[in-house]
Amino acid sequence: MSSSSDPTSPPRTAYWHLWTDADGVSHQTRCELTAFEQAQVGNAAPQWNDAQARGESTVVFTVQPVGWVGDWHENPAPQWIVPLSGRWWVEAMDGTRIEMGPGELSLGEDQHCVADAQGRKGHRSGTVGDEPAHLMTVQLHVAPVGSPCSRK
């Protein structure tokens, strides 16, 4: 997460975007949420909010055991992935591999990949370290966008 030292300047929140290009290859791009506006919630002091498009979603909590590896697969739907505890990694078809832990975000939007010559399609993922990775996913019931940094 990032923030400005100026409390009047809108913050920026970083996330990794796993997306599929027009050739069906998955990639990872570092992006930022930037559409923050100050607003109050009830009588609370104003806070910065970046409201995403309204729509149906499904929240799924997952626990990946120590040493777990999910071989090549696509995300079941465009989904925000929020690590709650532990660490995990994600590798795209282009070879980009990132590791994340609590406080980091990923947008898994690698639907419609095309298997390459090695049979890779989508992404691989797994746990890092000696504790399970507890994740919260928010599956969006929308079509994938197919370009990096599509969420602002």
DRENLUMTOR-62065 format. One record per residue: residue in three letters; x, y, z of N, C-alpha, C, O in turn. Coordinates in nm, 4 decimals, decimal comma, always signed. Example, Ala and Ser with C-alpha at 12.3 -4.5 7.8 and 13.67 -1.06 7.14 Angstrom:
<recs>
{Ala {+1,3190 -0,5690 +0,7800} {+1,2300 -0,4500 +0,7800} {+1,3200 -0,3300 +0,7800} {+1,4236 -0,3319 +0,8465}};
{Ser {+1,2850 -0,2250 +0,7080} {+1,3670 -0,1060 +0,7140} {+1,2900 +0,0030 +0,7870} {+1,3409 +0,1138 +0,8039}};
</recs>
This chain:
<recs>
{Met {+0,0843 -0,1165 +0,0000} {+0,0000 +0,0000 +0,0000} {+0,0892 +0,1232 +0,0000} {+0,1994 +0,1208 +0,0547}};
{Ser {+0,0431 +0,2268 -0,0592} {+0,1196 +0,3499 -0,0585} {+0,0297 +0,4636 -0,0143} {-0,0925 +0,4582 -0,0278}};
{Ser {+0,0916 +0,5637 +0,0372} {+0,0156 +0,6810 +0,0773} {+0,1067 +0,8022 +0,0656} {+0,2292 +0,7905 +0,0623}};
{Ser {+0,0450 +0,9164 +0,0596} {+0,1189 +1,0411 +0,0516} {+0,1329 +1,0975 +0,1917} {+0,0470 +1,0748 +0,2770}};
{Ser {+0,2404 +1,1706 +0,2158} {+0,2552 +1,2359 +0,3460} {+0,1648 +1,3586 +0,3548} {+0,1439 +1,4115 +0,4640}};
{Asp {+0,1113 +1,4042 +0,2432} {+0,0172 +1,5160 +0,2396} {-0,1242 +1,4619 +0,2571} {-0,1758 +1,3947 +0,1678}};
{Pro {-0,1888 +1,4907 +0,3730} {-0,3220 +1,4342 +0,3981} {-0,4309 +1,4873 +0,3041} {-0,5414 +1,4330 +0,3017}};
{Thr {-0,4013 +1,5926 +0,2268} {-0,5008 +1,6454 +0,1328} {-0,4832 +1,5874 -0,0074} {-0,5666 +1,6100 -0,0951}};
{Ser {-0,3761 +1,5138 -0,0283} {-0,3486 +1,4542 -0,1590} {-0,4046 +1,3121 -0,1630} {-0,3781 +1,2340 -0,0716}};
{Pro {-0,4813 +1,2763 -0,2666} {-0,5373 +1,1410 -0,2733} {-0,4273 +1,0349 -0,2701} {-0,3238 +1,0515 -0,3346}};
{Pro {-0,4487 +0,9261 -0,1954} {-0,3490 +0,8190 -0,1903} {-0,3527 +0,7344 -0,3169} {-0,4396 +0,7512 -0,4025}};
{Arg {-0,2574 +0,6441 -0,3266} {-0,2506 +0,5468 -0,4349} {-0,2275 +0,4116 -0,3690} {-0,1465 +0,4002 -0,2771}};
{Thr {-0,2981 +0,3094 -0,4155} {-0,2814 +0,1756 -0,3615} {-0,2360 +0,0822 -0,4730} {-0,3039 +0,0673 -0,5747}};
{Ala {-0,1213 +0,0201 -0,4529} {-0,0629 -0,0672 -0,5550} {-0,1291 -0,2051 -0,5536} {-0,1736 -0,2538 -0,4497}};
{Tyr {-0,1341 -0,2661 -0,6713} {-0,1786 -0,4050 -0,6841} {-0,1110 -0,4688 -0,8046} {-0,0673 -0,3998 -0,8967}};
{Trp {-0,1030 -0,6020 -0,8026} {-0,0537 -0,6782 -0,9171} {-0,1733 -0,7200 -1,0011} {-0,2723 -0,7698 -0,9475}};
{His {-0,1652 -0,7002 -1,1317} {-0,2731 -0,7380 -1,2221} {-0,2244 -0,8520 -1,3104} {-0,1345 -0,8334 -1,3924}};
{Leu {-0,2833 -0,9697 -1,2938} {-0,2574 -1,0868 -1,3784} {-0,3618 -1,0838 -1,4884} {-0,4805 -1,1018 -1,4613}};
{Trp {-0,3190 -1,0610 -1,6135} {-0,4122 -1,0407 -1,7239} {-0,3673 -1,1198 -1,8464} {-0,2542 -1,1678 -1,8530}};
{Thr {-0,4580 -1,1323 -1,9431} {-0,4325 -1,2087 -2,0652} {-0,4299 -1,1147 -2,1854} {-0,5208 -1,0337 -2,2034}};
{Asp {-0,3254 -1,1259 -2,2676} {-0,3183 -1,0399 -2,3864} {-0,3977 -1,1011 -2,5022} {-0,4572 -1,2079 -2,4878}};
{Ala {-0,3983 -1,0330 -2,6167} {-0,4773 -1,0755 -2,7326} {-0,4301 -1,2097 -2,7899} {-0,5052 -1,2763 -2,8612}};
{Asp {-0,3048 -1,2499 -2,7586} {-0,2526 -1,3780 -2,8059} {-0,2787 -1,4919 -2,7073} {-0,2380 -1,6056 -2,7314}};
{Gly {-0,3467 -1,4613 -2,5959} {-0,3792 -1,5642 -2,4977} {-0,2682 -1,5940 -2,3985} {-0,2682 -1,7004 -2,3365}};
{Val {-0,1721 -1,5013 -2,3820} {-0,0605 -1,5194 -2,2894} {-0,0856 -1,4349 -2,1648} {-0,1228 -1,3180 -2,1749}};
{Ser {-0,0649 -1,4948 -2,0468} {-0,0846 -1,4201 -1,9225} {+0,0407 -1,3411 -1,8863} {+0,1531 -1,3829 -1,9141}};
{His {+0,0184 -1,2263 -1,8239} {+0,1247 -1,1340 -1,7819} {+0,0899 -1,0786 -1,6440} {-0,0254 -1,0844 -1,6012}};
{Gln {+0,1905 -1,0250 -1,5750} {+0,1690 -0,9555 -1,4480} {+0,2177 -0,8123 -1,4652} {+0,3282 -0,7891 -1,5142}};
{Thr {+0,1356 -0,7172 -1,4252} {+0,1713 -0,5764 -1,4334} {+0,1420 -0,5113 -1,2994} {+0,0366 -0,5346 -1,2403}};
{Arg {+0,2352 -0,4297 -1,2512} {+0,2151 -0,3553 -1,1268} {+0,1298 -0,2340 -1,1601} {+0,1655 -0,1551 -1,2475}};
{Cys {+0,0174 -0,2186 -1,0912} {-0,0786 -0,1115 -1,1184} {-0,1094 -0,0367 -0,9893} {-0,0596 -0,0727 -0,8826}};
{Glu {-0,1916 +0,0675 -0,9993} {-0,2335 +0,1436 -0,8819} {-0,3802 +0,1800 -0,8910} {-0,4311 +0,2131 -0,9981}};
{Leu {-0,4470 +0,1734 -0,7775} {-0,5809 +0,2319 -0,7648} {-0,5591 +0,3802 -0,7400} {-0,4834 +0,4178 -0,6505}};
{Thr {-0,6252 +0,4650 -0,8190} {-0,5964 +0,6088 -0,8117} {-0,7207 +0,6974 -0,8028} {-0,7077 +0,8197 -0,7978}};
{Ala {-0,8391 +0,6398 -0,8009} {-0,9618 +0,7207 -0,8054} {-1,0179 +0,7466 -0,6650} {-1,1390 +0,7393 -0,6445}};
{Phe {-0,9314 +0,7765 -0,5697} {-0,9756 +0,7996 -0,4327} {-1,0413 +0,9367 -0,4177} {-0,9942 +1,0364 -0,4725}};
{Glu {-1,1498 +0,9393 -0,3433} {-1,2199 +1,0632 -0,3093} {-1,2487 +1,0609 -0,1602} {-1,2728 +0,9545 -0,1031}};
{Gln {-1,2464 +1,1775 -0,0966} {-1,2778 +1,1830 +0,0456} {-1,4283 +1,1814 +0,0658} {-1,5028 +1,2489 -0,0052}};
{Ala {-1,4722 +1,1027 +0,1644} {-1,6142 +1,0937 +0,1968} {-1,6283 +1,0466 +0,3410} {-1,5383 +0,9835 +0,3965}};
{Gln {-1,7405 +1,0778 +0,3991} {-1,7716 +1,0314 +0,5332} {-1,8574 +0,9060 +0,5262} {-1,9357 +0,8882 +0,4330}};
{Val {-1,8421 +0,8204 +0,6242} {-1,9283 +0,7051 +0,6415} {-2,0000 +0,7298 +0,7735} {-1,9395 +0,7201 +0,8803}};
{Gly {-2,1284 +0,7614 +0,7664} {-2,2019 +0,7964 +0,8873} {-2,1431 +0,9221 +0,9486} {-2,1188 +1,0205 +0,8788}};
{Asn {-2,1202 +0,9187 +1,0794} {-2,0640 +1,0341 +1,1494} {-1,9133 +1,0265 +1,1642} {-1,8544 +1,1100 +1,2328}};
{Ala {-1,8492 +0,9287 +1,1016} {-1,7040 +0,9145 +1,1109} {-1,6351 +1,0270 +1,0350} {-1,6930 +1,0874 +0,9447}};
{Ala {-1,5133 +1,0534 +1,0723} {-1,4340 +1,1547 +1,0018} {-1,4182 +1,1138 +0,8557} {-1,4240 +0,9949 +0,8243}};
{Pro {-1,3984 +1,2099 +0,7663} {-1,3794 +1,1756 +0,6251} {-1,2601 +1,0813 +0,6065} {-1,1596 +1,0905 +0,6769}};
{Gln {-1,2743 +0,9913 +0,5107} {-1,1679 +0,8976 +0,4751} {-1,1586 +0,8913 +0,3237} {-1,2482 +0,9380 +0,2534}};
{Trp {-1,0502 +0,8335 +0,2735} {-1,0332 +0,8173 +0,1297} {-1,0982 +0,6871 +0,0848} {-1,0721 +0,5817 +0,1428}};
{Asn {-1,1832 +0,6934 -0,0185} {-1,2522 +0,5765 -0,0743} {-1,2290 +0,5713 -0,2245} {-1,2321 +0,6740 -0,2922}};
{Asp {-1,2059 +0,4515 -0,2760} {-1,1993 +0,4278 -0,4205} {-1,3058 +0,3229 -0,4503} {-1,2779 +0,2030 -0,4497}};
{Ala {-1,4277 +0,3689 -0,4762} {-1,5402 +0,2766 -0,4982} {-1,5275 +0,2120 -0,6355} {-1,5139 +0,2806 -0,7369}};
{Gln {-1,5321 +0,0804 -0,6373} {-1,5270 +0,0049 -0,7619} {-1,6693 -0,0080 -0,8173} {-1,7669 +0,0186 -0,7472}};
{Ala {-1,6792 -0,0485 -0,9418} {-1,8099 -0,0635 -1,0056} {-1,8976 -0,1588 -0,9249} {-1,8510 -0,2628 -0,8782}};
{Arg {-2,0222 -0,1233 -0,9093} {-2,1156 -0,2064 -0,8345} {-2,1575 -0,3265 -0,9189} {-2,1783 -0,3143 -1,0396}};
{Gly {-2,1694 -0,4407 -0,8554} {-2,2117 -0,5610 -0,9242} {-2,2145 -0,6778 -0,8286} {-2,1783 -0,6651 -0,7117}};
{Glu {-2,2576 -0,7905 -0,8788} {-2,2591 -0,9113 -0,7971} {-2,1177 -0,9636 -0,7797} {-2,0328 -0,9494 -0,8678}};
{Ser {-2,0943 -1,0243 -0,6646} {-1,9651 -1,0869 -0,6392} {-1,9841 -1,2033 -0,5426} {-2,0870 -1,2153 -0,4763}};
{Thr {-1,8839 -1,2872 -0,5366} {-1,8823 -1,3996 -0,4442} {-1,7528 -1,3927 -0,3658} {-1,6453 -1,3835 -0,4251}};
{Val {-1,7609 -1,3969 -0,2334} {-1,6426 -1,3967 -0,1488} {-1,6084 -1,5418 -0,1148} {-1,6937 -1,6173 -0,0682}};
{Val {-1,4827 -1,5796 -0,1388} {-1,4353 -1,7141 -0,1082} {-1,3078 -1,7012 -0,0261} {-1,2135 -1,6338 -0,0677}};
{Phe {-1,3045 -1,7659 +0,0912} {-1,1834 -1,7724 +0,1729} {-1,1140 -1,9043 +0,1418} {-1,1787 -2,0089 +0,1373}};
{Thr {-0,9837 -1,9001 +0,1204} {-0,9086 -2,0217 +0,0924} {-0,7907 -2,0324 +0,1888} {-0,7381 -1,9316 +0,2360}};
{Val {-0,7506 -2,1552 +0,2168} {-0,6305 -2,1817 +0,2947} {-0,5465 -2,2789 +0,2133} {-0,5881 -2,3916 +0,1862}};
{Gln {-0,4279 -2,2337 +0,1748} {-0,3363 -2,3174 +0,0981} {-0,2322 -2,3724 +0,1949} {-0,1603 -2,2950 +0,2581}};
{Pro {-0,2230 -2,5046 +0,2076} {-0,1302 -2,5646 +0,3045} {+0,0161 -2,5353 +0,2708} {+0,0481 -2,4976 +0,1580}};
{Val {+0,1039 -2,5527 +0,3687} {+0,2480 -2,5398 +0,3476} {+0,2888 -2,6319 +0,2325} {+0,2500 -2,7487 +0,2293}};
{Gly {+0,3669 -2,5789 +0,1384} {+0,4146 -2,6582 +0,0246} {+0,3148 -2,6748 -0,0884} {+0,3442 -2,7429 -0,1866}};
{Trp {+0,1974 -2,6143 -0,0770} {+0,0939 -2,6285 -0,1803} {+0,1387 -2,5619 -0,3095} {+0,1943 -2,4521 -0,3077}};
{Val {+0,1139 -2,6291 -0,4220} {+0,1377 -2,5726 -0,5551} {+0,0153 -2,6022 -0,6404} {-0,0250 -2,7176 -0,6552}};
{Gly {-0,0427 -2,4980 -0,6957} {-0,1521 -2,5126 -0,7913} {-0,0928 -2,5047 -0,9301} {-0,0538 -2,3967 -0,9747}};
{Asp {-0,0854 -2,6175 -0,9997} {-0,0253 -2,6191 -1,1318} {-0,1056 -2,5288 -1,2267} {-0,2044 -2,4686 -1,1847}};
{Trp {-0,0657 -2,5190 -1,3502} {-0,1199 -2,4230 -1,4463} {-0,2724 -2,4280 -1,4517} {-0,3322 -2,5330 -1,4750}};
{His {-0,3339 -2,3108 -1,4293} {-0,4801 -2,2968 -1,4304} {-0,5140 -2,1487 -1,4463} {-0,4292 -2,0621 -1,4242}};
{Glu {-0,6366 -2,1207 -1,4843} {-0,6850 -1,9824 -1,4924} {-0,7667 -1,9523 -1,3672} {-0,8212 -2,0432 -1,3046}};
{Asn {-0,7749 -1,8243 -1,3311} {-0,8658 -1,7849 -1,2244} {-1,0078 -1,8197 -1,2681} {-1,0395 -1,8079 -1,3864}};
{Pro {-1,0946 -1,8627 -1,1751} {-1,2300 -1,9025 -1,2133} {-1,3158 -1,7861 -1,2626} {-1,4136 -1,8068 -1,3345}};
{Ala {-1,2797 -1,6654 -1,2244} {-1,3497 -1,5420 -1,2635} {-1,2539 -1,4281 -1,2334} {-1,1602 -1,4468 -1,1559}};
{Pro {-1,2741 -1,3102 -1,2922} {-1,1938 -1,1968 -1,2464} {-1,2130 -1,1836 -1,0950} {-1,3257 -1,1802 -1,0458}};
{Gln {-1,1010 -1,1763 -1,0218} {-1,1151 -1,1737 -0,8769} {-1,0014 -1,0978 -0,8097} {-0,8853 -1,1072 -0,8496}};
{Trp {-1,0382 -1,0226 -0,7066} {-0,9409 -0,9608 -0,6183} {-0,8954 -1,0667 -0,5199} {-0,9780 -1,1401 -0,4658}};
{Ile {-0,7657 -1,0760 -0,4958} {-0,7093 -1,1726 -0,4025} {-0,6359 -1,0939 -0,2949} {-0,5463 -1,0146 -0,3237}};
{Val {-0,6762 -1,1178 -0,1693} {-0,6227 -1,0438 -0,0556} {-0,5586 -1,1438 +0,0418} {-0,6304 -1,2169 +0,1100}};
{Pro {-0,4256 -1,1483 +0,0494} {-0,3620 -1,2348 +0,1486} {-0,3927 -1,1844 +0,2901} {-0,3746 -1,0665 +0,3204}};
{Leu {-0,4391 -1,2750 +0,3751} {-0,4709 -1,2404 +0,5141} {-0,3555 -1,2770 +0,6075} {-0,3241 -1,2024 +0,7002}};
{Ser {-0,2924 -1,3923 +0,5827} {-0,1734 -1,4335 +0,6580} {-0,0951 -1,5317 +0,5719} {-0,1486 -1,5913 +0,4785}};
{Gly {+0,0314 -1,5471 +0,6048} {+0,1186 -1,6310 +0,5239} {+0,1591 -1,5593 +0,3958} {+0,1238 -1,4434 +0,3741}};
{Arg {+0,2335 -1,6300 +0,3117} {+0,2787 -1,5732 +0,1838} {+0,2490 -1,6727 +0,0731} {+0,2427 -1,7934 +0,0965}};
{Trp {+0,2307 -1,6203 -0,0488} {+0,2072 -1,7052 -0,1647} {+0,2713 -1,6409 -0,2867} {+0,3049 -1,5225 -0,2849}};
{Trp {+0,2878 -1,7188 -0,3917} {+0,3470 -1,6701 -0,5160} {+0,2537 -1,6999 -0,6329} {+0,1701 -1,7900 -0,6270}};
{Val {+0,2705 -1,6210 -0,7399} {+0,1946 -1,6394 -0,8635} {+0,2914 -1,6216 -0,9803} {+0,3659 -1,5237 -0,9854}};
{Glu {+0,2901 -1,7164 -1,0742} {+0,3763 -1,7112 -1,1920} {+0,2903 -1,7063 -1,3175} {+0,2065 -1,7940 -1,3388}};
{Ala {+0,3105 -1,6042 -1,4008} {+0,2380 -1,5889 -1,5271} {+0,3082 -1,6679 -1,6375} {+0,4225 -1,7107 -1,6214}};
{Met {+0,2394 -1,6863 -1,7482} {+0,2949 -1,7598 -1,8620} {+0,4199 -1,6933 -1,9187} {+0,5055 -1,7615 -1,9750}};
{Asp {+0,4317 -1,5607 -1,9048} {+0,5493 -1,4905 -1,9562} {+0,6712 -1,5069 -1,8658} {+0,7776 -1,4518 -1,8941}};
{Gly {+0,6556 -1,5841 -1,7548} {+0,7664 -1,6105 -1,6639} {+0,7735 -1,5176 -1,5442} {+0,8527 -1,5416 -1,4530}};
{Thr {+0,6930 -1,4121 -1,5417} {+0,6939 -1,3206 -1,4284} {+0,6377 -1,3912 -1,3057} {+0,5265 -1,4439 -1,3080}};
{Arg {+0,7161 -1,3911 -1,1995} {+0,6741 -1,4545 -1,0735} {+0,6813 -1,3496 -0,9631} {+0,7837 -1,2836 -0,9454}};
{Ile {+0,5723 -1,3350 -0,8895} {+0,5687 -1,2402 -0,7791} {+0,5296 -1,3138 -0,6516} {+0,4620 -1,4166 -0,6559}};
{Glu {+0,5731 -1,2595 -0,5383} {+0,5339 -1,3110 -0,4077} {+0,4576 -1,2018 -0,3348} {+0,4892 -1,0834 -0,3468}};
{Met {+0,3562 -1,2432 -0,2587} {+0,2739 -1,1473 -0,1856} {+0,2443 -1,1996 -0,0462} {+0,2439 -1,3199 -0,0204}};
{Gly {+0,2197 -1,1047 +0,0421} {+0,1785 -1,1365 +0,1781} {+0,0709 -1,0400 +0,2221} {+0,0174 -0,9653 +0,1402}};
{Pro {+0,0381 -1,0403 +0,3505} {-0,0672 -0,9525 +0,4024} {-0,0407 -0,8059 +0,3656} {+0,0726 -0,7582 +0,3716}};
{Gly {-0,1469 -0,7370 +0,3279} {-0,1363 -0,5967 +0,2904} {-0,1113 -0,5741 +0,1425} {-0,1052 -0,4594 +0,0982}};
{Glu {-0,0966 -0,6814 +0,0648} {-0,0765 -0,6680 -0,0793} {-0,2003 -0,7188 -0,1514} {-0,2763 -0,7982 -0,0961}};
{Leu {-0,2209 -0,6739 -0,2734} {-0,3397 -0,7090 -0,3513} {-0,3007 -0,7653 -0,4872} {-0,1969 -0,7307 -0,5435}};
{Ser {-0,3862 -0,8522 -0,5381} {-0,3701 -0,9044 -0,6729} {-0,5074 -0,9080 -0,7386} {-0,6072 -0,9414 -0,6747}};
{Leu {-0,5113 -0,8735 -0,8656} {-0,6332 -0,8863 -0,9455} {-0,6088 -0,9991 -1,0448} {-0,5336 -0,9816 -1,1407}};
{Gly {-0,6714 -1,1148 -1,0231} {-0,6554 -1,2302 -1,1101} {-0,7565 -1,2245 -1,2224} {-0,8755 -1,2487 -1,2018}};
{Glu {-0,7088 -1,1926 -1,3411} {-0,7973 -1,1738 -1,4556} {-0,7343 -1,2396 -1,5789} {-0,7231 -1,1782 -1,6850}};
{Asp {-0,6931 -1,3670 -1,5621} {-0,6218 -1,4366 -1,6702} {-0,7098 -1,5371 -1,7443} {-0,6618 -1,6413 -1,7889}};
{Gln {-0,8369 -1,5059 -1,7569} {-0,9259 -1,5949 -1,8310} {-0,8943 -1,5879 -1,9812} {-0,8385 -1,4893 -2,0295}};
{His {-0,9305 -1,6929 -2,0527} {-0,9154 -1,7021 -2,1988} {-0,7705 -1,7130 -2,2449} {-0,7364 -1,6681 -2,3543}};
{Cys {-0,6848 -1,7729 -2,1615} {-0,5474 -1,7976 -2,2045} {-0,5471 -1,9106 -2,3070} {-0,6408 -1,9901 -2,3144}};
{Val {-0,4409 -1,9160 -2,3850} {-0,4211 -2,0223 -2,4831} {-0,2955 -2,0983 -2,4404} {-0,1908 -2,0374 -2,4181}};
{Ala {-0,3052 -2,2297 -2,4291} {-0,1912 -2,3101 -2,3860} {-0,0729 -2,2903 -2,4799} {-0,0885 -2,2892 -2,6020}};
{Asp {+0,0471 -2,2745 -2,4208} {+0,1667 -2,2591 -2,5033} {+0,2263 -2,3968 -2,5337} {+0,1689 -2,4994 -2,4970}};
{Ala {+0,3407 -2,3984 -2,6001} {+0,4036 -2,5243 -2,6424} {+0,4395 -2,6147 -2,5246} {+0,4478 -2,7366 -2,5400}};
{Gln {+0,4610 -2,5548 -2,4059} {+0,4926 -2,6331 -2,2860} {+0,3673 -2,6743 -2,2093} {+0,3776 -2,7372 -2,1040}};
{Gly {+0,2496 -2,6400 -2,2605} {+0,1247 -2,6750 -2,1941} {+0,0846 -2,5795 -2,0831} {-0,0084 -2,6080 -2,0076}};
{Arg {+0,1539 -2,4657 -2,0722} {+0,1211 -2,3672 -1,9698} {-0,0006 -2,2864 -2,0134} {-0,0080 -2,2397 -2,1271}};
{Lys {-0,0950 -2,2705 -1,9226} {-0,2158 -2,1941 -1,9530} {-0,2619 -2,1258 -1,8253} {-0,2932 -2,1929 -1,7269}};
{Gly {-0,2663 -1,9918 -1,8259} {-0,3081 -1,9170 -1,7077} {-0,1898 -1,8838 -1,6195} {-0,1037 -1,8041 -1,6566}};
{His {-0,1858 -1,9459 -1,5013} {-0,0798 -1,9194 -1,4056} {-0,0589 -2,0396 -1,3150} {-0,1433 -2,1290 -1,3080}};
{Arg {+0,0543 -2,0410 -1,2457} {+0,0793 -2,1350 -1,1361} {+0,0841 -2,0522 -1,0093} {+0,1152 -1,9332 -1,0140}};
{Ser {+0,0538 -2,1135 -0,8967} {+0,0640 -2,0425 -0,7699} {+0,0958 -2,1417 -0,6598} {+0,0776 -2,2623 -0,6762}};
{Gly {+0,1433 -2,0900 -0,5475} {+0,1759 -2,1778 -0,4363} {+0,2135 -2,1003 -0,3129} {+0,2237 -1,9776 -0,3154}};
{Thr {+0,2340 -2,1727 -0,2043} {+0,2695 -2,1093 -0,0779} {+0,4199 -2,0889 -0,0673} {+0,4987 -2,1582 -0,1316}};
{Val {+0,4575 -1,9919 +0,0156} {+0,5966 -1,9609 +0,0441} {+0,6152 -1,9740 +0,1953} {+0,5326 -1,9256 +0,2726}};
{Gly {+0,7223 -2,0387 +0,2369} {+0,7541 -2,0439 +0,3789} {+0,6922 -2,1616 +0,4515} {+0,6469 -2,2586 +0,3907}};
{Asp {+0,6916 -2,1501 +0,5843} {+0,6523 -2,2631 +0,6684} {+0,5181 -2,2432 +0,7364} {+0,4940 -2,2994 +0,8433}};
{Glu {+0,4302 -2,1639 +0,6760} {+0,2941 -2,1518 +0,7272} {+0,1962 -2,1469 +0,6101} {+0,2324 -2,1032 +0,5009}};
{Pro {+0,0727 -2,1916 +0,6322} {-0,0277 -2,1863 +0,5247} {-0,0540 -2,0419 +0,4812} {-0,0307 -1,9479 +0,5572}};
{Ala {-0,1020 -2,0262 +0,3600} {-0,1440 -1,8945 +0,3103} {-0,2961 -1,8872 +0,3194} {-0,3672 -1,9648 +0,2556}};
{His {-0,3443 -1,7934 +0,3993} {-0,4885 -1,7692 +0,4120} {-0,5217 -1,6521 +0,3200} {-0,4653 -1,5436 +0,3340}};
{Leu {-0,6134 -1,6744 +0,2258} {-0,6482 -1,5730 +0,1261} {-0,7978 -1,5468 +0,1272} {-0,8776 -1,6364 +0,1547}};
{Met {-0,8346 -1,4243 +0,0973} {-0,9737 -1,3909 +0,0712} {-0,9817 -1,3499 -0,0755} {-0,9061 -1,2639 -0,1206}};
{Thr {-1,0736 -1,4117 -0,1499} {-1,0949 -1,3730 -0,2887} {-1,2337 -1,3133 -0,3019} {-1,3294 -1,3598 -0,2400}};
{Val {-1,2428 -1,2102 -0,3834} {-1,3717 -1,1489 -0,4160} {-1,3901 -1,1679 -0,5659} {-1,3380 -1,0913 -0,6470}};
{Gln {-1,4654 -1,2719 -0,6009} {-1,4883 -1,3034 -0,7417} {-1,5931 -1,2086 -0,7980} {-1,7038 -1,1976 -0,7453}};
{Leu {-1,5563 -1,1403 -0,9061} {-1,6448 -1,0442 -0,9711} {-1,7215 -1,1141 -1,0822} {-1,6624 -1,1869 -1,1620}};
{His {-1,8496 -1,0932 -1,0880} {-1,9306 -1,1550 -1,1933} {-1,9368 -1,0591 -1,3119} {-2,0416 -1,0037 -1,3450}};
{Val {-1,8184 -1,0415 -1,3757} {-1,8020 -0,9540 -1,4911} {-1,7110 -1,0236 -1,5915} {-1,6439 -1,1213 -1,5584}};
{Ala {-1,7093 -0,9728 -1,7140} {-1,6183 -1,0256 -1,8155} {-1,4785 -0,9693 -1,7909} {-1,4660 -0,8544 -1,7486}};
{Pro {-1,3729 -1,0473 -1,8163} {-1,2372 -0,9938 -1,8018} {-1,2126 -0,8854 -1,9050} {-1,2696 -0,8877 -2,0141}};
{Val {-1,1267 -0,7897 -1,8692} {-1,1021 -0,6750 -1,9559} {-0,9976 -0,7052 -2,0626} {-1,0144 -0,6618 -2,1766}};
{Gly {-0,8909 -0,7773 -2,0308} {-0,7905 -0,8133 -2,1301} {-0,6855 -0,7058 -2,1566} {-0,6235 -0,7045 -2,2629}};
{Ser {-0,6652 -0,6156 -2,0602} {-0,5574 -0,5169 -2,0704} {-0,5125 -0,4833 -1,9287} {-0,5908 -0,4923 -1,8342}};
{Pro {-0,3850 -0,4441 -1,9144} {-0,3327 -0,4192 -1,7811} {-0,3881 -0,2910 -1,7178} {-0,4242 -0,1955 -1,7864}};
{Cys {-0,3932 -0,2930 -1,5859} {-0,4289 -0,1756 -1,5059} {-0,5653 -0,1202 -1,5414} {-0,5837 +0,0013 -1,5495}};
{Ser {-0,6615 -0,2100 -1,5628} {-0,7958 -0,1678 -1,6041} {-0,8807 -0,1161 -1,4896} {-0,9838 -0,0532 -1,5132}};
{Arg {-0,8399 -0,1412 -1,3664} {-0,9148 -0,0921 -1,2499} {-0,8444 +0,0298 -1,1943} {-0,7239 +0,0263 -1,1693}};
{Lys {-0,9177 +0,1367 -1,1750} {-0,8589 +0,2609 -1,1245} {-0,9174 +0,2909 -0,9903} {-0,8822 +0,3915 -0,9287}};
</recs>
